[in-house]
């Protein structure tokens, strides 16, 4: 189900991982990464889409994309505002239920700091909220279940399993089809109208590059014939840097339920096993103003007994030093807070290792490489904020005390900034939100597709996935990808006329 990617060895992040490489899971399954992700539904800020349009991408401002968010959605939680949420779409959106004592304490601590309870997919984003998930009937409601299950039997749709596209066939700047490998044999699928890539922000640029669409110098070095010189293919990779070694020990203990009790809760849809597996609260702040402006920091909480990964070495590729640290955390009493940077200034890239599809692409995060050091400083401010919660009455009532260990940074104890800067470099990984590698824009020099997601220089080759985002959103990318797909679906129907549904 997972391609099993790793980043290339990093120099300013992932230092607490083996070989300085972070894991980079990508879905190798129907539904893609929506099948293996955390199912968090977060659209981003309204200003994200205003910025997209300001970059020259007409009709991508929030007022234009808002209807497409609602179109996909059926909102099921009680406080759902019908103005901001859809009620008849194929995608189920629900909330964490019920809240644990730990989650309530975390929410109340943030309220004491001046934040408000909000719907982060509503009018404003900064504040405290229960997490909205794509969950239905106690199951992960992924892209397959929401959009494919009810059309799989149509005669104009063929889903081929255990097959991998290895090249787009290009003739005179027109995509005429693709070649793919299945059971060791190579086949050709011809296109009458369009070829659409939706392989994600890692694999779509990989496939373009292998097909000769990308920076010509890089292609020539790998003996790939150049079909179109587009220097931005694979460049401008943006992801949310995520710091995950913040643990607070409390005087609370996770409930020990019997198998029968857990089954009863499961049937009533009230068990954390079907509601985010411990993920309960989401907080957005502005690191400088906390309660105003636009969000640049996000916090997610894991409540006991889900706060410590059962196998952190496998899950996070931790080196021995940090793997031993995780043994000291208590799954019954400790809260985990993970923190991510919403608008990083650092830029990364995806490149080819070879001209063979079986070789994994090279994923270079390049976190904390921005010239002014803004990214790491903003995350440091985010740590300062979360540490300040220990002074709130809500945290004092549960005796929440920081117990995180940063073993590679002991030499900086007593020097707060240096200590946390060090910790950030060792234990910042990725939120697994790659985007912008085939970004939308007006210039062939620094973008790959136009406002309709058609690859520059082509008339019938599109990319429709997170890679086309001009800039990363302040949220989890899945919701925005669904929106993009809905919007481009309408554009395809407009271009080709009414399509037949069988």
C-alpha positions in Angstrom: 0.0 0.0 0.0 3.0 2.3 0.4 5.7 3.1 -2.1 8.2 3.1 0.7 10.0 6.3 -0.2 12.7 8.0 1.8 14.1 11.5 1.4 17.6 12.0 0.3 20.1 12.5 3.2 19.3 16.0 4.7 21.6 18.5 6.3 19.3 20.8 8.3 16.4 18.5 9.2 15.9 14.8 9.7 19.1 14.6 11.7 17.6 12.3 14.3 16.8 9.7 11.6 19.0 6.9 10.3 21.3 8.2 7.6 19.6 11.6 8.1 16.7 10.4 5.9 13.0 10.9 6.7 10.4 8.4 5.7 8.1 9.6 2.9 5.0 7.4 2.6 3.0 7.6 -0.6 -0.1 5.5 -1.4 0.5 2.6 -3.7 -3.2 1.6 -3.8 -6.5 2.6 -5.2 -7.3 6.0 -3.6 -3.7 6.9 -3.4 -2.4 8.5 -0.2 -6.0 9.2 0.9 -6.0 5.5 1.8 -3.0 5.7 4.2 -3.1 9.3 5.5 -4.6 10.7 8.7 -7.9 11.6 7.0 -7.8 15.1 8.3 -10.0 17.4 6.3 -8.7 21.0 6.4 -9.2 23.2 3.3 -6.6 25.9 4.1 -7.1 29.7 4.6 -9.3 31.8 2.3 -6.2 33.9 1.6 -4.4 30.9 0.2 -6.6 30.9 -2.8 -6.6 34.7 -3.1 -2.8 34.4 -3.4 -3.2 31.7 -6.1 -5.2 34.1 -8.2 -2.9 37.0 -7.5 -0.1 34.9 -9.1 -2.0 35.1 -12.4 -4.3 32.0 -12.0 -7.7 33.5 -12.9 -10.8 32.2 -11.1 -8.8 30.4 -8.4 -9.7 32.9 -5.6 -11.7 31.5 -2.7 -15.1 32.7 -4.0 -14.6 30.6 -7.1 -13.3 27.4 -5.5 -15.6 27.5 -2.4 -18.5 25.9 -4.3 -16.3 23.0 -5.3 -15.3 22.3 -1.7 -19.0 22.1 -0.8 -19.9 20.0 -3.9 -17.8 17.0 -2.7 -18.9 17.1 0.9 -21.5 15.7 3.1 -21.0 17.2 6.6 -22.3 15.1 9.4 -21.2 16.7 12.7 -23.8 18.5 14.7 -22.4 22.0 14.6 -22.0 21.9 10.9 -22.8 25.3 9.3 -24.6 24.7 6.0 -23.3 27.9 4.6 -19.7 26.7 4.8 -20.3 23.0 4.3 -22.0 20.7 1.8 -24.8 18.3 2.7 -25.1 16.2 -0.4 -21.7 15.3 -1.7 -20.0 11.9 -1.9 -17.4 12.6 0.7 -18.2 12.2 4.4 -16.9 14.8 6.8 -17.2 14.2 10.5 -15.6 15.2 13.8 -13.8 13.6 16.6 -16.3 12.2 19.1 -16.3 12.1 22.1 -13.5 14.4 23.4 -11.2 12.9 26.0 -10.3 14.7 29.2 -6.8 15.4 27.8 -8.3 16.9 24.6 -10.6 19.2 26.7 -7.6 20.3 28.8 -5.6 21.1 25.7 -8.5 23.1 24.2 -9.1 25.0 27.4 -5.4 25.9 27.8 -5.5 27.5 24.3 -8.7 29.3 25.2 -7.0 30.8 28.2 -4.4 32.1 25.7 -7.1 34.1 23.9 -8.0 31.7 21.1 -11.6 30.9 20.3 -13.5 27.7 19.4 -13.9 27.7 15.7 -14.7 25.6 12.6 -11.4 25.9 10.8 -13.2 25.2 7.5 -15.6 28.0 8.2 -15.3 31.8 8.4 -11.9 32.0 10.0 -9.0 29.6 10.6 -7.1 30.8 13.7 -8.4 29.1 16.8 -9.2 25.8 18.4 -11.3 23.1 16.9 -12.1 19.4 17.0 -10.5 17.8 14.0 -12.7 17.1 11.0 -12.1 13.7 9.4 -13.1 11.8 6.3 -14.7 8.9 8.2 -17.9 7.0 7.4 -19.4 4.0 9.1 -16.4 3.8 11.4 -14.1 3.5 8.4 -11.6 5.7 6.6 -13.6 7.4 3.8 -10.9 7.7 1.1 -11.1 8.8 -2.5 -11.9 5.2 -3.6 -14.9 4.9 -1.3 -16.2 8.4 -1.9 -15.7 8.7 -5.7 -15.1 5.3 -7.3 -17.2 2.7 -5.5 -20.5 3.8 -7.1 -19.1 4.1 -10.7 -16.8 1.0 -10.9 -19.4 -0.9 -13.0 -19.7 1.8 -15.7 -18.7 0.5 -19.1 -16.7 3.6 -19.9 -14.3 3.1 -17.0 -11.6 0.5 -16.7 -9.5 0.2 -13.6 -6.3 -1.8 -14.1 -4.6 -3.2 -11.0 -0.9 -4.1 -10.6 0.0 -2.0 -13.6 2.3 1.0 -13.7 2.5 3.7 -16.4 6.2 4.2 -17.4 5.9 6.8 -20.2 3.6 9.3 -21.8 3.6 9.0 -25.6 4.2 12.4 -27.1 4.1 13.3 -30.8 4.4 17.0 -31.9 3.6 18.4 -28.5 0.5 16.2 -28.2 0.0 13.4 -25.8 -1.3 10.4 -27.8 -1.4 7.9 -25.0 0.7 6.1 -22.4 2.7 2.9 -22.1 2.3 0.8 -19.0 3.8 -2.4 -17.6 1.7 -5.3 -16.3 2.9 -8.7 -15.4 6.3 -8.0 -17.0 4.8 -7.0 -20.4 4.5 -3.5 -21.9 1.2 -2.3 -23.2 0.0 0.9 -24.9 -3.2 2.8 -24.1 -4.2 5.4 -26.7 -6.0 8.7 -25.8 -8.7 10.1 -28.1 -9.1 13.3 -26.1 -6.7 13.8 -23.2 -4.1 12.2 -21.0 -4.5 13.2 -17.3 -1.8 12.6 -14.7 -3.0 12.3 -11.1 -0.1 10.4 -9.7 0.6 12.9 -6.9 3.2 15.6 -6.4 6.1 13.0 -6.4 5.1 10.6 -9.1 3.5 13.0 -11.6 6.8 15.0 -12.1 8.7 11.7 -12.2 6.5 10.5 -15.1 6.8 13.8 -16.9 10.6 13.7 -16.6 10.8 10.1 -17.8 8.6 11.2 -20.8 11.0 14.0 -21.7 9.1 16.9 -20.2 11.3 18.9 -17.9 14.6 20.7 -17.6 16.5 19.8 -20.8 19.9 19.7 -19.2 18.8 17.2 -16.6 17.1 15.1 -19.2 20.1 14.9 -21.5 22.3 13.8 -18.6 20.1 10.7 -18.2 19.8 10.1 -22.0 16.2 11.0 -22.0 15.0 12.6 -25.4 13.6 16.1 -24.7 10.0 16.4 -25.7 9.5 19.8 -24.1 11.8 22.0 -22.1 9.9 23.0 -18.9 12.5 23.9 -16.3 10.0 23.9 -13.4 9.0 20.2 -13.5 9.9 18.7 -10.2 11.1 22.0 -8.8 9.4 24.2 -6.1 8.5 21.2 -4.0 6.7 22.5 -0.9 5.8 20.5 2.2 4.9 21.3 5.8 7.9 20.8 8.1 6.7 18.9 11.2 8.3 18.7 14.6 7.0 15.8 16.6 9.1 15.4 19.8 6.9 17.4 22.2 5.6 15.3 25.1 3.8 16.4 28.2 3.2 14.0 31.1 -0.1 14.3 32.9 -1.7 13.0 36.1 -4.4 11.3 33.9 -4.3 7.7 32.8 -5.8 6.3 29.6 -8.9 4.2 30.1 -8.3 0.5 30.1 -11.4 -1.0 28.5 -12.3 -4.6 27.9 -12.6 -6.0 24.4 -16.4 -6.0 24.9 -16.4 -2.4 26.0 -14.3 -1.4 22.9 -16.7 -3.3 20.6 -19.7 -1.6 22.1 -18.1 1.8 21.6 -17.1 0.8 18.1 -20.7 -0.1 17.2 -21.8 3.3 18.6 -19.1 5.1 16.6 -17.7 6.5 19.9 -14.3 4.9 20.0 -11.0 6.7 19.2 -10.1 3.6 17.1 -12.5 4.9 14.5 -12.1 8.6 15.2 -8.6 9.5 14.3 -6.8 7.0 16.5 -6.0 9.6 19.2 -6.0 12.7 17.1 -8.5 15.0 18.7 -7.7 18.7 18.7 -6.3 21.0 16.0 -5.1 24.6 16.7 -4.0 27.2 14.2 -2.1 30.3 15.4 -0.1 33.2 14.1 3.3 32.8 15.7 3.7 36.6 16.2 0.2 37.7 17.0 -1.3 34.4 18.2 -5.0 35.3 17.7 -4.9 37.5 14.7 -3.5 37.6 11.2 -3.1 34.4 9.1 -2.1 31.0 10.5 1.5 30.0 10.2 1.7 27.3 12.8 -0.6 24.2 13.3 -0.8 21.9 16.3 -2.3 18.5 16.5 -2.6 16.5 19.7 -2.4 12.7 20.3 -4.0 11.6 23.5 -3.0 8.5 25.4 -2.8 5.6 24.6 -2.0 6.7 21.0 0.6 9.3 21.8 3.7 7.1 21.3 4.1 5.1 18.1 4.3 1.4 18.8 7.3 1.1 16.6 8.9 4.5 16.2 12.0 3.2 14.4 9.9 1.7 11.7 7.3 4.6 11.6 9.9 7.4 11.7 13.2 5.9 10.8 14.6 7.1 14.1 18.3 6.5 14.9 19.3 4.6 18.0 19.8 7.7 20.1 16.2 8.9 19.6 14.7 5.4 19.5 15.9 5.0 23.1 14.4 8.3 24.0 11.0 7.2 22.9 11.2 4.2 25.3 11.0 6.7 28.1 7.6 8.1 27.1 4.5 6.7 28.7 1.6 5.7 26.4 -0.8 5.8 29.4 -0.1 9.3 30.7 1.7 11.4 28.0 0.3 13.8 25.5 2.0 14.2 22.2 1.8 17.6 20.4 3.0 17.7 16.9 3.7 21.1 15.3 3.9 22.1 11.6 4.9 25.2 9.7 2.1 26.3 7.3 3.9 28.5 4.8 7.5 27.5 4.5 9.8 29.7 2.5 12.3 26.9 1.8 11.9 25.2 -1.6 12.7 21.6 -2.4 12.7 19.4 -5.5 12.0 16.0 -7.0 14.5 14.7 -9.5 15.3 11.4 -11.3 17.8 8.9 -10.1 17.9 7.3 -13.6 15.8 6.9 -16.7 14.2 3.8 -15.4 10.7 3.9 -13.8 11.7 1.3 -11.2 14.2 3.6 -9.6 12.6 5.7 -6.9 12.8 9.5 -7.5 15.1 11.6 -5.4 13.1 13.7 -2.9 15.1 16.6 -1.4 13.2 18.4 1.4 15.8 21.1 1.9 14.0 22.3 5.0 15.4 25.4 6.9 17.3 26.5 3.8 15.6 29.9 3.4 18.2 32.7 3.3 16.8 34.7 6.2 16.2 31.8 8.6 12.5 32.6 8.8 11.2 29.1 8.8 13.2 27.8 11.8 12.6 31.0 13.7 8.8 30.7 13.2 8.9 27.1 14.4 10.9 28.2 17.4 8.2 30.7 18.2 5.7 27.9 17.8 7.5 25.9 20.5 7.6 28.9 22.8 3.9 29.2 22.5 3.2 25.5 23.3 5.5 25.6 26.3 3.6 28.6 27.6 0.5 26.3 28.0 2.1 24.8 31.1 1.4 28.0 32.9 -2.4 27.9 32.2 -4.8 26.7 34.8 -6.1 24.0 32.4 -2.6 22.4 32.1 -1.9 22.9 35.8 -5.1 20.9 36.7 -3.7 17.9 34.9 -0.1 18.6 36.0 1.1 18.7 32.4 4.9 18.8 32.5 7.3 18.8 29.5 9.2 15.5 29.5 10.6 15.6 26.0 14.2 14.6 25.6 16.5 16.0 22.9 19.6 13.9 23.4 21.7 15.4 20.7 21.2 18.9 22.1 22.2 18.5 25.7 25.2 20.8 25.2 22.8 23.7 24.7 20.7 23.2 27.8 20.3 26.6 29.5 20.5 28.3 26.1 16.8 28.2 25.1 17.1 29.4 21.5 20.1 27.3 20.6 18.6 24.3 22.4 15.4 24.4 20.4 17.0 25.3 17.1 19.1 22.1 17.6 16.0 20.1 18.5 14.2 21.3 15.4 17.0 20.2 13.1 17.1 16.8 14.7 13.4 16.0 15.0 11.7 18.0 12.2 10.5 15.7 9.5 7.6 16.2 7.1 3.8 16.2 7.4 3.8 14.2 4.1 2.1 17.0 2.2 4.1 17.4 -1.0 2.9 20.0 -3.4 3.7 22.5 -6.2 6.1 20.3 -8.2 4.0 20.8 -11.4 2.7 24.2 -10.2 0.1 26.3 -11.9 1.1 29.6 -13.5 1.5 31.8 -16.5 5.2 31.4 -17.2 6.8 28.3 -18.8 10.0 29.3 -16.8 8.6 28.9 -13.3 5.4 26.9 -13.7 4.3 23.7 -15.5 0.6 23.9 -16.1 -1.8 26.8 -16.9 -5.0 27.8 -15.0 -6.8 24.8 -16.5 -4.0 22.4 -15.4 -2.9 21.8 -19.0 0.9 21.4 -19.3 2.4 24.4 -21.0 3.0 23.8 -24.7 0.4 21.0 -24.9 -3.3 21.0 -25.8 -4.3 17.7 -24.2 -2.0 16.8 -21.4 -3.1 17.7 -17.9 -1.9 17.2 -14.3 -4.6 17.1 -11.6 -3.2 16.6 -8.2 -1.4 18.5 -5.3 1.5 19.2 -7.6 -0.4 21.9 -9.5 -0.9 24.1 -6.4 0.9 27.4 -7.0 1.7 27.5 -3.3 1.0 25.1 -0.5 -2.1 25.8 1.6 -2.4 26.4 5.3 -4.0 23.0 6.0 -4.0 19.4 5.0 -3.9 19.0 1.2 -6.5 16.3 0.6 -9.4 18.7 0.8 -7.8 21.1 -1.7 -7.0 18.2 -4.1 -10.6 17.1 -4.1 -11.6 20.7 -4.9 -9.1 21.0 -7.7 -10.4 17.7 -9.2 -14.0 18.9 -9.0 -13.1 22.3 -10.7 -11.1 20.7 -13.5 -13.8 18.1 -14.1 -16.1 20.9 -14.9 -13.5 22.5 -17.2 -13.1 19.2 -19.0 -16.8 18.9 -19.5 -17.0 22.5 -20.8 -14.2 21.8 -23.3 -15.4 18.5 -24.7 -19.1 19.0 -24.3 -21.4 16.8 -22.3 -19.8 13.5 -21.5 -21.9 10.3 -21.5 -22.4 8.4 -18.3 -23.2 4.7 -18.7 
